[in-house]
Amino acid sequence: MFSLELLADLEEQLTLLEEESPDIKEFARMAFAATNKKLLELKQRATGYAFSGVEEEIDFFKRIKPIFSGKRFYYYQLFHFYSGFPRWGRRQGKAHFKHALKSICRFHPAHQAFCSYYETGSTYLDEHYFTRGHCDIDLLPVEALFLADDSFSSSHDCMVAMILGYDQLEQYLARALERFEAKKGFWDGRLLLNWTGYKAALIELCYALYDSKVINNGKATLKNIVEGVELLFNIKLGNYSDSLDDFRIRKKRTARFLDELKDAFLKNLEGEDP
């Protein structure tokens, strides 16, 4: 069936996007767009296709379409999870994970009857759940009331998509939470930044940022900036206030690291290796 070709193409696109994306949030954004496009292609193909019978229609809406729409739901949820991720604070970050996982856990109890039906492999209501045109209020989930196109939807294929999407999201978040708890420092789902230069150089940068008044409209204190940099680069700068005197008594270049940054940047602009 045409769906296999579309799915293989989608999986290849998702693999490339994951390799090229700078961070997990941007990957989720692009993956959602790619999945949504493939779902529209699936709709176009299905619109002109005549199912051989009820069994094939059930298979399409119970197994095939939810693979695509489930992925779209997953990437939608993943994008919004990272959009709301706290910028600072490990305690806040951990709480964000916990809240998302609890929200997922509430889905199954809220739809216990259908989730049990689907996950146990039952089939006796398939014709009502997975063929078009059935709108029995006793069996209709509230999510189905907002389906835009009855010709491309059964009453419960959206529910299967949510089950698949939430399962994938739960597995991802559980692994990501383990990584988050195991690491210290700035974390965005993939990247842990560690300062590997001299502490004095970073302290010099902190003083420059403070003196230039470019953070929080000049209202950030030196302590605010140092604490933010320490968290960002996973480092403790210690008694940074003593370093200012050291900078002042340097015999030649008082702002050595800032000069090095400038030199490296200018070389890059001129096309030289920094």
C-alpha positions as CSV (number, residue, x, y, z in Angstrom):
1,M,0.0,0.0,0.0
2,F,1.1,3.6,-0.6
3,S,1.5,4.2,3.1
4,L,4.7,2.2,3.3
5,E,6.5,4.4,0.8
6,L,5.3,7.5,2.6
7,L,6.4,6.2,6.0
8,A,9.8,5.1,4.8
9,D,10.3,8.6,3.3
10,L,9.2,10.2,6.5
11,E,11.6,8.2,8.7
12,E,14.5,9.1,6.4
13,Q,13.6,12.8,6.7
14,L,13.3,12.6,10.5
15,T,16.8,11.0,10.7
16,L,18.3,13.8,8.6
17,L,16.5,16.5,10.6
18,E,17.8,15.1,13.9
19,E,21.4,15.1,12.6
20,E,21.1,18.7,11.3
21,S,19.1,20.3,14.0
22,P,21.0,22.6,16.5
23,D,18.8,21.6,19.4
24,I,15.9,19.4,20.4
25,K,13.3,22.2,20.3
26,E,14.2,23.1,16.7
27,F,14.2,19.5,15.7
28,A,10.7,19.0,17.1
29,R,9.5,22.1,15.2
30,M,10.9,20.8,11.9
31,A,9.8,17.2,12.6
32,F,6.3,18.4,13.2
33,A,6.2,20.2,9.9
34,A,7.6,17.2,8.0
35,T,5.2,14.8,9.6
36,N,2.2,17.1,9.0
37,K,3.2,17.3,5.3
38,K,3.4,13.6,5.0
39,L,0.0,13.2,6.7
40,L,-1.5,15.6,4.1
41,E,0.1,13.4,1.4
42,L,-1.4,10.4,3.0
43,K,-4.8,12.1,3.0
44,Q,-4.5,12.9,-0.7
45,R,-3.6,9.4,-1.6
46,A,-6.4,8.0,0.6
47,T,-9.0,10.3,-0.9
48,G,-8.6,8.8,-4.3
49,Y,-8.3,5.2,-3.0
50,A,-11.2,2.8,-2.8
51,F,-10.9,0.4,0.1
52,S,-11.5,-3.2,-0.9
53,G,-13.9,-3.7,2.1
54,V,-14.5,-2.9,5.7
55,E,-11.5,-4.9,6.9
56,E,-9.1,-2.8,4.9
57,E,-10.7,0.4,6.0
58,I,-10.4,-0.7,9.6
59,D,-6.8,-1.5,9.1
60,F,-6.1,1.9,7.6
61,F,-7.8,3.9,10.5
62,K,-6.7,1.6,13.3
63,R,-3.1,0.9,12.3
64,I,-1.8,3.0,9.4
65,K,-3.1,6.6,9.8
66,P,-2.4,6.7,13.6
67,I,1.3,6.0,12.9
68,F,1.5,9.4,11.0
69,S,-0.8,11.4,13.2
70,G,0.7,9.9,16.3
71,K,4.1,11.1,15.3
72,R,2.7,14.5,14.6
73,F,1.1,14.6,18.0
74,Y,4.4,13.5,19.6
75,Y,6.4,16.3,18.0
76,Y,3.8,18.8,18.8
77,Q,3.9,17.9,22.5
78,L,7.7,17.7,22.4
79,F,8.0,21.2,21.0
80,H,5.7,22.7,23.5
81,F,7.5,20.9,26.4
82,Y,10.8,22.5,25.5
83,S,9.1,25.9,24.7
84,G,8.0,26.0,28.3
85,F,11.2,24.6,29.8
86,P,12.6,26.8,32.6
87,R,15.7,28.7,31.5
88,W,17.4,28.4,34.9
89,G,17.3,26.2,37.9
90,R,17.7,22.5,38.1
91,R,14.8,22.2,40.6
92,Q,12.5,24.0,38.2
93,G,13.7,21.9,35.3
94,K,13.0,18.7,37.2
95,A,9.6,19.9,38.2
96,H,8.8,20.6,34.6
97,F,9.6,17.0,33.7
98,K,7.5,15.7,36.5
99,H,4.5,17.8,35.6
100,A,4.7,16.6,31.9
101,L,4.9,13.0,33.0
102,K,2.0,13.3,35.3
103,S,-0.1,14.9,32.5
104,I,0.6,11.9,30.3
105,C,-0.4,9.5,33.1
106,R,-3.8,11.2,33.4
107,F,-4.6,10.3,29.8
108,H,-5.2,6.6,30.3
109,P,-7.5,6.8,33.3
110,A,-9.5,9.4,31.5
111,H,-10.0,7.1,28.5
112,Q,-9.8,3.8,30.4
113,A,-12.4,1.8,28.4
114,F,-10.9,2.5,25.0
115,C,-7.3,2.3,26.0
116,S,-8.0,-1.1,27.5
117,Y,-9.9,-2.1,24.3
118,Y,-7.0,-1.1,22.1
119,E,-4.1,-2.3,24.2
120,T,-5.6,-5.8,24.7
121,G,-6.0,-6.2,20.9
122,S,-9.8,-6.4,21.0
123,T,-11.7,-6.2,17.7
124,Y,-15.4,-6.5,18.4
125,L,-16.1,-2.8,18.2
126,D,-13.6,-2.1,15.3
127,E,-16.3,-1.4,12.8
128,H,-17.7,1.4,15.0
129,Y,-14.4,2.8,16.1
130,F,-12.4,2.6,12.8
131,T,-14.8,3.1,9.9
132,R,-16.2,6.4,8.7
133,G,-19.7,7.5,9.3
134,H,-20.2,6.2,12.8
135,C,-21.1,8.9,15.3
136,D,-22.7,7.0,18.3
137,I,-22.7,9.4,21.2
138,D,-22.3,6.5,23.6
139,L,-18.9,5.6,22.0
140,L,-17.8,9.0,20.7
141,P,-14.7,10.6,22.5
142,V,-14.8,14.3,22.9
143,E,-11.6,14.6,20.8
144,A,-13.5,13.4,17.8
145,L,-15.9,16.3,17.9
146,F,-13.2,18.6,16.5
147,L,-12.1,16.5,13.5
148,A,-12.0,18.7,10.5
149,D,-12.6,16.1,7.8
150,D,-15.0,13.2,8.3
151,S,-13.9,11.7,5.0
152,F,-10.4,11.1,6.4
153,S,-11.3,10.3,9.9
154,S,-13.0,7.6,12.0
155,S,-14.3,8.3,15.4
156,H,-11.3,6.8,17.2
157,D,-8.2,6.9,15.0
158,C,-7.3,10.1,16.8
159,M,-7.4,8.3,20.1
160,V,-5.0,5.7,18.8
161,A,-2.7,8.5,17.6
162,M,-2.7,10.0,21.1
163,I,-2.0,6.6,22.7
164,L,1.0,6.2,20.4
165,G,2.2,9.7,20.7
166,Y,1.9,9.8,24.5
167,D,3.7,6.4,24.8
168,Q,6.6,7.8,22.7
169,L,6.7,11.0,24.7
170,E,6.6,9.2,28.0
171,Q,9.6,7.0,27.0
172,Y,11.5,10.1,25.7
173,L,10.9,12.2,28.8
174,A,11.8,9.3,31.2
175,R,15.2,9.0,29.5
176,A,15.7,12.7,29.2
177,L,14.9,13.2,32.9
178,E,17.6,10.5,33.8
179,R,20.1,12.4,31.7
180,F,19.1,15.7,33.2
181,E,19.5,14.5,36.8
182,A,22.8,12.9,36.0
183,K,24.3,16.1,34.6
184,K,25.1,19.5,36.1
185,G,25.2,22.8,34.2
186,F,23.3,24.2,31.4
187,W,21.2,21.6,29.6
188,D,18.8,21.9,26.6
189,G,18.1,18.2,26.0
190,R,21.4,17.6,24.1
191,L,24.0,20.1,25.1
192,L,26.1,20.4,28.3
193,L,28.4,23.4,28.2
194,N,31.7,23.2,30.2
195,W,34.2,26.1,30.5
196,T,37.6,24.7,29.6
197,G,39.6,27.9,29.7
198,Y,41.2,29.6,32.6
199,K,38.9,30.8,35.4
200,A,40.5,34.2,35.3
201,A,39.5,34.6,31.7
202,L,35.9,34.0,32.5
203,I,36.0,36.3,35.4
204,E,37.4,39.0,33.1
205,L,34.5,38.4,30.8
206,C,32.0,38.7,33.7
207,Y,33.5,42.1,34.7
208,A,33.3,43.3,31.1
209,L,29.6,42.3,30.8
210,Y,28.9,44.0,34.1
211,D,30.7,47.2,33.3
212,S,29.1,47.5,29.8
213,K,25.6,47.4,31.3
214,V,24.2,45.2,28.5
215,I,22.3,42.7,30.7
216,N,18.9,43.5,32.1
217,N,19.2,47.1,30.9
218,G,22.2,47.5,33.2
219,K,20.4,46.4,36.3
220,A,22.1,43.0,36.7
221,T,24.7,43.0,39.5
222,L,28.1,41.5,39.1
223,K,26.9,38.6,41.4
224,N,23.9,38.0,39.1
225,I,26.2,37.7,36.1
226,V,28.7,35.5,37.8
227,E,26.0,33.1,39.1
228,G,24.5,33.0,35.6
229,V,27.8,32.3,33.9
230,E,28.6,29.6,36.5
231,L,25.4,27.8,35.8
232,L,25.8,28.2,32.0
233,F,29.3,26.8,31.9
234,N,29.2,24.4,34.8
235,I,31.9,26.0,36.9
236,K,32.5,27.7,40.2
237,L,34.5,30.9,40.0
238,G,35.2,31.2,43.7
239,N,36.3,34.6,45.2
240,Y,36.0,36.5,41.9
241,S,36.1,39.9,43.6
242,D,39.8,39.5,44.3
243,S,40.6,39.1,40.6
244,L,40.0,42.8,39.8
245,D,43.1,43.8,41.6
246,D,45.1,41.1,39.7
247,F,43.8,42.6,36.4
248,R,44.9,46.1,37.5
249,I,48.5,45.1,38.3
250,R,49.1,43.3,35.0
251,K,52.2,44.9,33.5
252,K,51.1,44.8,29.8
253,R,47.6,43.7,28.7
254,T,45.2,44.4,31.5
255,A,42.3,42.9,29.5
256,R,44.2,39.9,28.1
257,F,41.3,37.5,27.5
258,L,39.1,40.2,25.9
259,D,42.0,41.1,23.6
260,E,42.3,37.4,22.6
261,L,38.6,37.2,21.9
262,K,38.8,40.3,19.7
263,D,41.8,39.0,17.8
264,A,40.2,35.6,17.2
265,F,37.0,37.3,15.9
266,L,38.9,39.6,13.6
267,K,40.9,36.7,12.2
268,N,37.7,34.8,11.5
269,L,36.2,37.8,9.7
270,E,39.4,38.0,7.6
271,G,39.1,34.3,6.7
272,E,42.0,33.2,8.8
273,D,42.0,30.3,11.2
274,P,41.6,31.7,14.7
